[in-house]
């Protein structure tokens, strides 16, 4: 198969339900494993996927389908579908940062490293239009301008919108929470200090130790 088809599993579901093609023929056309197609036929795979007609969406001609059904050894050739091309996700172009703002990137990187270290370098590079090398230089203080770098909010610098910033921070926080949960790390809720009566540090008949303040000593000398 030379052309990637749209929604391969949904297409396989339709071909299983509506044609007499072999599992191998369907697998070859959809780019799946024959056992996966067999699983679809047995109801073990893609049970919740609705079939997609490859003829209706322009990815397969009726002639190709008829030829394949008449010859188990025939392998169908997909055709390019304008409809499928329109539905393909468009890759975003790299973020362009005006020359006047590029010197502000290290400040924004420093802000992220100080306030949101959980944000991965890849996301940081994407939102600020910078590189991982620059992020490492700021983190390790090996950047040529380290002495003048100060943490500044990227929104204030005009390097991102508030919505973009919130989305990146929220995504990173959610991922960290899931990772922590998987490792058994639970964030404490509420006060973290236990009452002295529970810790057993202080007995009821023992007075609490008095803490002297340096300032009290100074006043006493006066």
C-alpha positions in Angstrom: 0.0 0.0 0.0 1.5 3.3 -1.1 -1.2 5.7 0.3 -2.0 6.1 4.0 -5.7 5.9 4.4 -7.9 7.9 6.7 -9.2 6.1 9.8 -7.7 2.7 9.1 -9.5 0.8 11.9 -12.9 2.3 11.1 -12.3 1.4 7.4 -11.4 -2.1 8.4 -14.6 -2.4 10.4 -16.6 -1.4 7.3 -14.8 -3.8 5.0 -15.2 -6.7 7.5 -19.0 -6.0 7.8 -19.7 -5.2 4.1 -17.4 -7.2 1.9 -16.1 -10.8 1.4 -12.4 -9.7 1.5 -9.9 -11.9 3.3 -8.3 -10.7 6.5 -5.0 -10.4 4.7 -6.6 -8.2 2.0 -8.2 -5.9 4.5 -5.0 -5.8 6.6 -2.9 -4.9 3.6 -5.2 -2.1 2.6 -5.6 -0.6 6.1 -2.1 -1.1 7.2 -3.1 -3.4 10.0 -2.0 -6.9 11.1 -4.2 -9.7 9.9 -4.7 -10.9 13.5 -6.0 -7.4 14.3 -8.5 -7.6 11.5 -9.5 -11.1 12.8 -10.0 -9.5 16.2 -12.3 -6.9 14.6 -14.3 -9.7 12.9 -14.6 -11.6 16.2 -15.7 -8.5 18.1 -12.6 -8.3 20.3 -11.1 -5.2 18.7 -12.6 -1.8 17.8 -16.0 -2.7 19.2 -16.9 0.9 19.8 -15.6 2.1 16.4 -18.2 2.9 13.7 -17.3 1.7 10.2 -16.1 4.2 7.6 -16.9 3.5 3.9 -13.7 4.0 1.9 -15.7 4.2 -1.3 -17.9 7.0 0.0 -14.9 9.1 1.3 -13.0 8.6 -2.0 -10.2 6.4 -0.8 -11.2 3.2 -2.7 -12.8 2.8 -6.1 -15.7 0.3 -6.7 -13.6 -1.3 -9.4 -10.7 -2.0 -7.0 -13.1 -3.5 -4.4 -14.8 -5.8 -7.0 -11.4 -7.0 -8.3 -10.3 -7.9 -4.8 -13.5 -9.7 -4.0 -13.1 -11.8 -7.1 -9.4 -12.7 -6.4 -8.2 -13.4 -2.8 -4.6 -12.7 -3.9 -5.4 -9.3 -5.3 -4.2 -6.3 -3.2 -6.3 -3.2 -3.4 -4.6 0.2 -4.1 -5.9 3.2 -2.2 -6.4 6.4 -4.0 -5.8 9.9 -2.8 -8.9 11.4 -1.4 -9.3 15.2 -1.3 -11.7 14.7 1.6 -9.0 12.8 3.5 -6.4 15.4 2.7 -8.6 18.1 4.2 -9.1 16.2 7.4 -5.4 15.6 8.0 -4.0 17.6 10.9 -1.9 20.6 9.8 1.5 20.8 11.4 1.9 24.2 13.0 4.8 26.3 11.8 7.5 27.2 14.3 6.6 30.1 16.5 8.1 33.4 15.1 9.5 35.8 17.7 10.2 39.4 16.6 13.9 40.3 16.7 13.2 43.0 19.3 11.8 40.3 21.6 14.4 37.6 21.2 16.8 39.0 23.8 13.9 38.6 26.3 13.8 34.8 25.9 16.4 34.0 28.6 14.4 36.1 31.1 11.2 34.2 30.3 13.1 30.9 30.5 14.4 31.9 34.0 10.9 32.7 35.0 9.7 29.2 34.0 12.6 27.5 35.7 12.0 29.3 38.9 8.2 29.3 39.0 7.2 26.2 37.0 10.1 23.7 36.9 7.7 21.0 36.1 7.2 22.3 32.6 9.2 20.0 30.2 11.9 21.6 28.1 10.1 20.6 24.9 7.0 22.6 25.8 9.1 25.5 27.1 11.0 25.6 23.8 7.7 25.5 21.9 5.9 28.3 23.7 8.9 30.6 23.8 10.3 29.8 20.4 13.7 28.9 21.8 15.9 25.8 21.9 16.7 23.2 24.5 20.4 24.3 24.3 19.4 27.8 25.4 17.3 26.5 28.2 20.2 24.4 29.5 22.5 27.4 29.3 20.1 29.5 31.4 19.5 26.6 33.9 23.3 25.9 34.3 24.1 29.6 34.2 26.5 29.2 31.3 24.5 31.6 29.1 26.7 34.4 27.8 24.4 37.0 29.4 23.8 35.1 32.7 24.8 38.1 34.8 21.9 40.2 33.4 19.2 37.5 33.2 16.2 38.2 35.5 13.0 36.1 35.7 10.2 37.9 33.9 6.7 36.6 33.1 6.6 35.7 29.3 3.2 37.3 29.0 4.6 40.6 30.2 7.4 40.2 27.7 5.0 39.5 24.9 6.4 36.1 24.2 3.1 34.3 24.8 -0.6 34.9 25.6 -2.0 34.3 29.1 -4.2 31.5 27.6 -1.1 29.8 26.2 0.8 30.1 29.4 -2.1 28.8 31.5 -2.5 25.8 29.2 1.2 24.8 29.3 1.3 25.1 33.1 -1.9 23.2 33.6 -0.8 20.4 31.3 2.5 20.1 33.1 0.8 20.1 36.5 -1.6 17.4 35.5 1.2 15.2 34.2 3.3 15.7 37.4 0.3 14.8 39.5 -0.2 11.6 37.5 3.4 10.7 37.7 3.5 11.4 41.5 0.4 9.2 42.0 2.0 6.4 40.0 5.1 6.6 42.2 3.0 6.7 45.3 3.8 10.3 46.2 0.8 12.1 47.7 0.7 15.8 48.2 -0.2 16.7 51.8 -3.5 18.4 52.3 -4.0 20.9 55.1 -1.6 21.4 58.0 1.5 19.1 57.9 2.5 19.5 61.6 0.9 17.1 64.1 -0.2 18.3 67.5 2.3 17.8 70.3 -0.2 15.6 72.1 -0.1 13.2 69.2 3.6 13.2 68.7 4.4 12.5 72.4 7.1 15.1 72.4 5.6 17.1 75.2 4.0 15.5 78.3 1.1 17.1 80.0 3.1 17.7 83.2 6.0 19.2 81.4 5.9 22.9 80.5 6.7 23.9 77.0 10.3 25.1 76.6 10.8 28.9 76.5 12.5 30.4 73.5 14.7 33.3 74.1 14.9 36.0 71.5 18.1 37.8 70.6 16.2 41.1 70.8 15.1 40.4 74.4 18.8 40.0 75.3 19.6 43.4 73.7 16.7 45.1 75.6 17.9 43.4 78.9 21.4 44.9 78.4 19.9 48.3 77.8 
